[in-house]
Amino acid sequence: MYHWVKDKDFLKRMRTECADTVNRLVSELNRNSDLQVSFHIVGSGGRNMITQNDNEPIDLDFNLVIESAPKINDCRSIKETVRKAFNLVLKDKGWEDCSDSTSALTTQRRYFTKGNKTLWSIDLAIVCEDNDGSWWRLIHKKTGFVSLDSWVWEQGKDSHNLFAKEEKLKKTKHWGEVRDTYLDKKNLHLRKNETDTHPSFVSYIEAINEVYYKYFG
């Protein structure tokens, strides 16, 4: 079952290393591609919301936000552009290429040679926000044959005005309830074997909405 990671020194080192890597990717894409992007950590990782499933490796979840793209619906091209740029950044750091899953690009697992030796990796989802304030994830629907695969934007259920809700909740006494609900949602999807269809970002949306509507209708 998921629990909070409490080793502060390890968390700081991991967040710093991962954020530096993704920031390099953002710089690479903004300089050398026709995409304009930004990023943020899913589940508010900077606010002690990083989870671990028992003693298994930790996946630090990032959203790569597509701010603009000439062909926003050419999902295959967008993902390939990001994947190739990510591999350039990883190669420069001496890491292996990322792997391409249904909803994310994932780095190889690593560990620090000193101190906490828990394995960790970066899970990078590609997302965008529409004009109505709803969030969409880029999904690679795999068939086993690349020529038959499809790449689409999938809307996050009830993701409208997500970060406005988040900011409002952070200013109240209810943020602790958001954290508890987020952990409960992750464990619920783990028990139901839904971690592929309900990654951390989906659990986070669910937690924000559940607590927000409970207190603000």
C-alpha positions as CSV (number, residue, x, y, z in Angstrom):
1,M,0.0,0.0,0.0
2,Y,1.1,3.6,-0.6
3,H,2.5,5.6,2.2
4,W,4.2,9.0,2.5
5,V,7.9,9.3,2.0
6,K,9.3,11.0,5.1
7,D,13.1,11.0,4.6
8,K,13.5,14.7,4.1
9,D,17.2,14.6,2.9
10,F,16.4,11.9,0.4
11,L,13.3,13.8,-0.8
12,K,15.2,17.0,-1.3
13,R,18.0,15.3,-3.3
14,M,15.5,13.3,-5.5
15,R,13.3,16.4,-6.2
16,T,16.4,18.5,-7.0
17,E,17.8,15.9,-9.4
18,C,14.5,15.2,-11.1
19,A,13.5,18.8,-11.4
20,D,16.9,19.7,-12.9
21,T,16.4,16.9,-15.5
22,V,12.9,18.0,-16.5
23,N,13.9,21.6,-16.5
24,R,16.7,20.7,-19.0
25,L,14.0,19.0,-21.2
26,V,11.8,22.2,-21.0
27,S,14.8,24.3,-22.1
28,E,15.7,21.9,-24.9
29,L,12.1,21.9,-26.3
30,N,11.6,25.6,-26.0
31,R,14.9,26.3,-27.8
32,N,15.0,23.6,-30.5
33,S,11.5,22.6,-31.3
34,D,8.2,24.2,-32.4
35,L,6.7,23.4,-29.0
36,Q,6.5,25.8,-26.0
37,V,6.3,23.9,-22.7
38,S,6.5,24.2,-18.9
39,F,6.3,21.6,-16.1
40,H,5.0,21.0,-12.6
41,I,5.3,18.1,-10.2
42,V,2.1,16.0,-9.9
43,G,0.5,15.7,-6.5
44,S,2.3,18.8,-5.3
45,G,5.5,16.9,-4.7
46,G,7.1,20.1,-3.3
47,R,4.6,20.0,-0.5
48,N,5.5,16.6,0.9
49,M,3.0,14.6,-1.1
50,I,5.4,12.0,-2.6
51,T,4.2,8.4,-2.1
52,Q,5.8,5.0,-2.1
53,N,4.2,1.6,-2.5
54,D,5.6,-0.4,0.4
55,N,9.4,-0.7,-0.3
56,E,9.1,-0.5,-4.1
57,P,10.9,2.1,-6.2
58,I,9.5,5.7,-6.2
59,D,8.1,7.2,-9.4
60,L,8.2,11.0,-9.2
61,D,5.4,12.2,-11.4
62,F,5.8,15.3,-13.6
63,N,3.4,16.9,-16.0
64,L,5.0,18.5,-19.1
65,V,2.5,21.2,-20.1
66,I,2.1,22.0,-23.8
67,E,1.6,25.7,-23.8
68,S,1.5,26.0,-27.6
69,A,2.0,23.7,-30.6
70,P,1.5,24.4,-34.3
71,K,-0.6,21.2,-34.6
72,I,-2.0,20.5,-31.2
73,N,-3.9,17.4,-32.4
74,D,-0.9,15.7,-34.0
75,C,-0.4,13.8,-30.8
76,R,2.0,11.3,-32.3
77,S,4.3,14.0,-33.5
78,I,4.2,15.8,-30.1
79,K,5.0,12.7,-28.2
80,E,7.9,11.8,-30.5
81,T,9.3,15.3,-30.3
82,V,9.2,15.2,-26.5
83,R,10.6,11.6,-26.4
84,K,13.6,12.4,-28.7
85,A,14.4,15.6,-26.7
86,F,14.1,13.8,-23.4
87,N,16.5,11.1,-24.6
88,L,19.0,13.8,-25.6
89,V,18.8,15.3,-22.1
90,L,19.1,11.8,-20.5
91,K,22.1,10.9,-22.7
92,D,23.9,14.1,-21.7
93,K,23.4,13.1,-18.0
94,G,24.7,9.6,-18.8
95,W,21.3,8.0,-18.4
96,E,19.6,5.4,-20.6
97,D,16.8,6.3,-23.0
98,C,13.3,6.7,-21.5
99,S,10.6,4.1,-22.1
100,D,7.2,5.0,-23.7
101,S,4.2,3.7,-21.8
102,T,0.5,4.4,-22.5
103,S,0.4,7.7,-20.6
104,A,4.0,8.7,-19.7
105,L,7.7,8.6,-20.6
106,T,9.6,6.9,-17.8
107,T,13.3,7.1,-17.1
108,Q,15.5,4.2,-15.9
109,R,15.5,3.7,-12.2
110,R,18.4,5.2,-10.2
111,Y,19.6,5.4,-6.7
112,F,22.0,7.6,-4.7
113,T,25.3,5.9,-3.8
114,K,25.3,7.6,-0.3
115,G,22.5,7.6,2.2
116,N,19.0,6.3,1.3
117,K,19.4,3.8,-1.6
118,T,15.7,3.6,-2.6
119,L,15.3,3.3,-6.3
120,W,13.6,6.2,-8.1
121,S,12.6,7.3,-11.5
122,I,10.8,10.1,-13.4
123,D,7.3,9.6,-14.9
124,L,6.6,12.3,-17.4
125,A,3.0,12.8,-18.6
126,I,2.3,15.2,-21.5
127,V,-0.7,17.4,-20.8
128,C,-2.5,20.5,-22.0
129,E,-5.2,22.9,-20.8
130,D,-8.1,23.9,-23.0
131,N,-9.8,27.3,-23.2
132,D,-12.4,26.1,-20.6
133,G,-9.7,25.3,-18.0
134,S,-9.9,21.5,-18.3
135,W,-6.9,19.3,-18.5
136,W,-6.1,16.6,-21.1
137,R,-3.4,13.9,-21.1
138,L,-1.7,12.6,-24.2
139,I,-2.4,8.9,-24.4
140,H,-0.6,6.3,-26.6
141,K,-3.1,3.5,-27.3
142,K,-0.9,0.5,-28.0
143,T,-2.0,-2.5,-30.0
144,G,1.2,-4.4,-30.2
145,F,1.8,-3.1,-33.8
146,V,3.0,0.5,-34.0
147,S,1.3,0.9,-37.4
148,L,-2.1,0.3,-35.8
149,D,-1.5,2.4,-32.6
150,S,-3.2,5.7,-32.0
151,W,-2.2,8.8,-30.1
152,V,-5.0,11.0,-28.6
153,W,-5.8,13.6,-26.0
154,E,-7.9,12.2,-23.2
155,Q,-9.7,14.6,-20.9
156,G,-9.2,14.4,-17.2
157,K,-12.6,13.9,-15.6
158,D,-13.7,16.9,-13.6
159,S,-10.4,18.7,-14.2
160,H,-12.0,22.1,-14.8
161,N,-10.3,24.9,-13.0
162,L,-8.2,22.4,-11.1
163,F,-5.4,24.7,-10.0
164,A,-7.9,27.5,-8.9
165,K,-9.5,24.9,-6.7
166,E,-6.1,23.8,-5.4
167,E,-5.1,27.4,-4.5
168,K,-8.4,28.0,-2.7
169,L,-8.0,24.8,-0.6
170,K,-4.4,25.6,0.3
171,K,-5.6,28.8,2.0
172,T,-7.9,26.8,4.3
173,K,-7.6,24.3,7.0
174,H,-8.7,21.5,4.6
175,W,-5.4,20.9,2.9
176,G,-4.6,18.0,5.3
177,E,-7.8,16.4,4.2
178,V,-6.7,16.8,0.5
179,R,-3.5,14.9,1.4
180,D,-5.4,12.1,3.2
181,T,-7.9,11.8,0.3
182,Y,-5.1,11.7,-2.3
183,L,-3.4,8.8,-0.5
184,D,-6.7,7.0,-0.1
185,K,-7.4,7.4,-3.9
186,K,-4.0,6.0,-4.8
187,N,-4.5,3.0,-2.6
188,L,-8.0,2.4,-3.9
189,H,-6.8,2.4,-7.5
190,L,-3.9,0.1,-6.5
191,R,-6.3,-2.4,-4.9
192,K,-8.4,-2.3,-8.0
193,N,-5.4,-2.7,-10.3
194,E,-6.1,0.6,-11.9
195,T,-2.8,2.3,-11.7
196,D,-2.3,2.4,-15.5
197,T,-5.7,4.1,-16.1
198,H,-5.6,6.1,-12.9
199,P,-2.1,7.5,-12.5
200,S,-1.1,10.0,-9.8
201,F,-2.5,13.0,-11.7
202,V,-6.0,11.4,-11.9
203,S,-5.9,10.6,-8.2
204,Y,-4.9,14.2,-7.5
205,I,-7.8,15.5,-9.5
206,E,-10.2,13.2,-7.7
207,A,-8.9,14.3,-4.3
208,I,-9.0,18.0,-5.1
209,N,-12.6,17.8,-6.4
210,E,-13.9,15.6,-3.5
211,V,-12.7,18.0,-0.8
212,Y,-13.5,21.1,-2.8
213,Y,-17.1,20.2,-3.4
214,K,-17.5,19.0,0.1
215,Y,-16.8,22.4,1.5
216,F,-17.5,24.8,-1.4
217,G,-20.3,23.1,-3.2
